[in-house]
């Protein structure tokens, strides 16, 4: 029986402004998840199906900014992932 629940999320900056075109993926978890990354839409939104368990979700932008959040899978509130303020120095 598949117990994954579709969760909605947003990737935002320090001012809570949306970050479009960020690549979002599940980095690790206590239960199997598909190895699929998603791009955020223009409003910084994404969706991910998560079974019960604990997961780390990461987001990376084309200019190198990144952020991560650890969440519980299954049903829950919207996931809000905050990005670093600036891209790393080369």
C-alpha positions in Angstrom: 0.0 0.0 0.0 1.4 3.4 -1.1 1.1 5.9 1.8 2.7 8.8 0.1 1.0 12.2 0.5 1.3 15.0 -2.0 2.7 18.0 -0.1 2.9 21.5 -1.4 5.8 23.8 -0.8 7.4 27.1 -1.6 11.0 28.2 -2.0 11.5 31.8 -0.7 14.4 34.3 0.0 15.1 36.1 3.2 12.3 38.6 2.4 9.8 35.8 1.7 9.9 36.6 -2.0 9.4 33.5 -4.2 12.3 31.9 -6.0 11.3 30.6 -9.4 13.3 27.9 -11.3 15.0 26.5 -8.2 15.8 22.7 -8.4 14.1 20.9 -5.5 14.9 17.4 -4.5 14.7 15.0 -1.5 18.3 14.6 -0.4 17.7 11.8 2.1 15.0 10.2 4.1 14.0 7.4 6.4 11.7 5.9 3.7 12.2 5.5 -0.1 11.2 8.4 -2.3 11.5 8.8 -6.1 14.8 10.2 -7.4 13.1 13.0 -9.2 13.9 16.7 -8.9 11.4 19.4 -9.6 11.7 23.0 -10.7 9.7 25.7 -8.8 7.2 27.6 -10.8 7.1 31.4 -11.1 5.5 31.7 -7.6 8.4 29.5 -6.1 5.9 26.6 -5.6 6.6 22.9 -5.9 4.9 19.6 -4.9 6.5 16.4 -3.6 5.0 13.1 -2.6 6.3 11.9 0.8 5.5 8.8 2.7 5.5 8.9 6.5 9.1 9.4 7.8 11.7 12.1 8.1 13.2 13.8 5.1 15.7 16.5 4.1 14.6 18.6 1.1 17.1 20.8 -0.7 16.8 23.5 -3.3 19.5 25.0 -5.5 19.3 27.9 -8.0 21.2 28.3 -11.2 23.3 31.0 -9.6 24.4 28.7 -6.7 22.1 29.8 -3.9 20.9 26.9 -1.8 18.7 26.0 1.1 17.4 23.0 2.9 14.7 21.9 5.4 14.0 18.8 7.3 10.3 17.7 7.4 8.1 14.9 8.5 6.5 13.0 5.6 2.8 12.2 5.2 0.1 14.8 5.7 1.2 18.2 7.0 1.4 21.9 6.5 2.9 23.6 3.5 6.7 23.2 3.3 8.5 26.6 3.3 12.2 26.3 2.3 14.3 29.5 2.8 17.3 30.1 0.5 20.6 31.5 1.5 20.8 35.3 1.1 23.6 35.2 -1.6 25.3 32.8 -3.9 28.7 31.4 -2.7 31.9 33.1 -3.8 33.6 31.4 -6.7 
